[in-house]
Amino acid sequence: MSQIRPCTYVWLILILLTFFAFVVGKLELGGITIIATILLSTLIKGQMVADYFMGLHRVRWKWKIIMYSWLLLVIGLIGFAYSLGLK
């Protein structure tokens, strides 16, 4: 019996989160709660890509902090830009 590798599970989760974002866009849902959920799922996806596909889950925390800080900055700026559009 073959064992499924962790990256396969990560890939499936990435696909599901992307499909969720696609459905939200297709249904033209909006509002701060929906956008916050989408941004959170994007943050989770970015973290999973960094950890499993870039190999950061094996490095020192210094490198993880650099990558996660960049990711938080990008997500934060997208959220800020969205909030400006609401005014």
C-alpha positions in Angstrom: 0.0 0.0 0.0 1.4 3.4 -1.0 1.5 6.2 1.5 0.2 9.6 0.5 2.8 12.3 1.0 2.0 15.4 3.1 2.5 17.6 0.0 -0.4 15.8 -1.7 -2.7 16.8 1.2 -1.4 20.3 1.1 -2.1 20.5 -2.7 -5.7 19.3 -2.1 -6.3 21.9 0.6 -4.9 24.6 -1.8 -7.2 23.4 -4.5 -10.2 23.5 -2.1 -9.4 27.0 -0.9 -8.9 28.3 -4.4 -12.2 26.7 -5.4 -13.9 28.5 -2.5 -12.5 31.8 -3.6 -13.6 31.1 -7.2 -17.2 30.4 -6.0 -17.3 33.5 -3.9 -16.2 35.5 -7.0 -18.6 33.8 -9.3 -21.5 34.5 -6.9 -20.3 38.1 -6.7 -20.4 38.0 -2.9 -19.0 41.0 -1.0 -18.8 42.6 2.3 -16.1 42.9 4.9 -16.7 39.4 6.3 -16.4 37.7 3.0 -13.3 39.7 2.0 -11.7 39.0 5.4 -12.4 35.3 4.9 -10.9 35.3 1.4 -7.8 37.2 2.7 -7.4 34.7 5.6 -7.6 31.8 3.1 -5.0 33.5 0.9 -2.8 33.9 3.9 -3.2 30.2 4.8 -2.5 29.3 1.2 0.7 31.4 1.1 1.9 29.9 4.3 1.3 26.4 3.0 3.1 27.1 -0.2 6.1 28.6 1.7 6.2 25.7 4.2 5.7 22.7 1.9 6.7 23.7 -1.6 9.4 26.2 -0.8 10.7 24.0 2.0 10.6 26.6 4.8 9.2 24.2 7.3 12.8 22.9 7.8 14.6 26.2 8.1 15.3 28.5 11.1 12.6 30.8 12.3 14.5 33.8 11.0 13.7 32.8 7.4 10.1 31.9 8.3 9.6 35.3 9.9 10.9 37.1 6.9 8.6 35.2 4.5 5.5 35.4 6.8 6.1 39.1 7.4 6.2 39.7 3.6 3.0 37.7 3.2 1.3 39.6 6.0 2.3 42.9 4.5 0.9 42.0 1.1 -2.4 40.7 2.6 -2.6 43.7 4.8 -2.1 46.1 1.9 -4.8 44.3 -0.1 -7.2 44.6 2.8 -6.3 48.3 3.2 -6.9 48.9 -0.5 -10.3 47.2 -0.2 -11.3 49.3 2.8 -10.4 52.5 0.9 -12.7 51.4 -1.9 -15.6 51.1 0.6 -15.5 54.7 1.6 
